[in-house]
């Protein structure tokens, strides 16, 4: 699959899986998110393997000009999709120190304009507190929730006491 990258000021969004900072992603999801508390790194890796991932980075090229790519990951989102009819947007985050700069909106713009995700019949996502952001991109409460069903084998990942 072709790597897609978009630059804006000192930031870059990339679909290159090799650039993903798994430790950063797992740390945020496990410790900061309300939806994936205590998620083990093995599950994070497996979820990334089955998804189209978008990493958001702050460029660090001035400090490391000899490196081809030197950046710190500050955001992430993944899309679970068949690339033909359906997509589920998941694990969207911007680390706290970089919030308030419009980066979440930009990340969503890049995702929603991604060539392989055009023409899909349905997108879904779940959110507790970001309805305002997602509504800007056409997301609405389900029009026929009585047609939707779900299965959930547990609410939270168990705490890792090791």
C-alpha positions, 0 to 999 in steps of 0.5 A: 500500500502506498504511504500517504503523508501530509505536511502542515507547518511543523507537523506531519500526518503519515500512514507509514506504519514504520513511523508509529511509536507503539509505546506512545500509542499504548501509553496514551490508550492504556493510561489516558483514554477512557475507552481503552484503559489498561490495554496491553501492548500486544492488543495495541499491536494487533489492532494496528496490524488490522487497521489503516493508521494515521500517525501525527508527528511534530517534526524535529528535523532542526535538532536531528538534520542527519536523520531522514525522519525524526519526529515525535508522535503526538497523535493517532487515529486508526480506521478499520475498513474494507475500503469499499463500503464501511469504516469505523474510526477508532482510537483518535487522540492528540496528546494533551500538550498539543491540544488546542491547535486544531490538530484533531480537526486537521487529522480528521480532515486528512482521514476523511479525504484519504483516497481509499476511503472515498465513496464508503456507504457508512462510517461509524465511531463511538465517542463520549465527549467529542461530538462537536468535532465529529459533527463537523465532518458529517457524523450524526447520532444513528438515524436508525439505532434500532437496526444496530446491535453490538456485542461486548465481552467485557467493559475494561481491560484488566489492570496489569499488576506486574 
